[in-house]
Amino acid sequence: MSEIQLTGLLKIDSVDVSAFVSSMVIKRTRSAVTVPASLGNIREVDKAGSLKEVLEVNFFSSMAATSLWAELYDAVDTDAAELSFEGRLDSAAVSANNPKFTGTIVVLGVDTGSSVGSLREQTQTFPITSAGITKSAS
């Protein structure tokens, strides 16, 4: 797999929305938990705390009924506002060098419209449910 992002795949609820997506970034971060100095250790130490995962997607806001925008717009109205996703960073077959990432996003919002004369696109960051993201080579 090249280090340059040229192709990839993103499916939302099993629908391939790759044609609408210009950027997909999986972000995994750990919060810092500070352990204060004590009588036995003068050093304040940071330890790894809870894990947070999000899927950041930049996409074209096509109004087509089969677009990513339409799926997200409808998901906001559901009780859980959750959608499954499957993505990989290269369109080649899934392998150890081109893993598949899967999980469930929580759709907290979606934008509609844009300025006159500009491309309708937006970037949204979706939290991942407590089940987390799975990375697999098959």
Secondary structure, DSSP 8 states (H G I E B T S, - for coil): --SS----EEEETTEE-GGGEEEEEEEEEEEEEEE---SS----EEEEEEEEEEEEEEEE----TTSHHHHHHHHHTSSS-EEEEEEESSSS--BTTB-EEEEEEE---------TTS--EEEEEEEB-TT--EEE--
